[in-house]
Amino acid sequence: MGQKINPLGFRLGTIQSHHSLWFAQPKNYSEGLQEDKKIRDFIQNYVQKNIRISSGMEGIARIEIQKRIDLIQVIIYMGFPKLLTEDKPRRVEELQMNVQKELNCVNRKLNIAITRISNPYGHPNILAEFIAGQLKNRVSFRKAMKKAIELTEQAHTKGIQVQIAGRIDGKEIARVEWVREGRVPLQTIEAKIYYCSYTVRTIYGVLGIKIWIFVDEE
């Protein structure tokens, strides 16, 4: 059997770092972990509810959380930050207040910053959202994968692998389909690889999308 490992976990401490940066005593560690999940879920749900665009994309590449004794710093890396800041200038402040209320943190200040990333389609989360939108609109999975690869090539990446699993195109039996373009050296620790696993609900059932993007070799 193949021994699978998350490409980010495989490269931690060498060329990639954690998306959460904080220290906790062993007995408080699980609380901090749950708090991180709550923050990420709340932000994603808020963006989903408040952004109505034709493709149905949130455009969040990743959410980084840094904690100090008196401050929680949340950095949202977005491909299309105008979606969150254009309509209402106070929307980020509103999000900040809602997250603080949700966490019920009295002694700590919460600060949310939005960072724009160049080449949004070079990030697997945004690409997975794009493919999910296409699949929901009943576009053929091959066409969706092909279009995603074209978008990635424009972002000047070195390679991409896309995998879709489940009842593809509503067939009775679940199967796995994948396509690769360029190089994706998963066993090379020095190769910087972005990875994401994304779930999409379609009328036929749940499909799983996995994307590996080879960005650069250190």
Secondary structure, 3 states (H helix, E strand, C coil): CCCCCCHHHHHECCCECCCEECCCCHHHHHHHHHHHHHHHHHHHHHHHHHCCCCCCCCCEEEEEEEECCCEEEEEEEECCCHHHHCCCCCHHHHHHHHHHHHHCCCCCEEEEEEEECCCHHHCHHHHHHHHHHHHHCCCCHHHHHHHHHHHHHHCCCCEEEEEEEECHHHCCCCEEEEEEEECCCCCCCCEEEEEEEEEEEECCEEEEEEEEEEEEEC
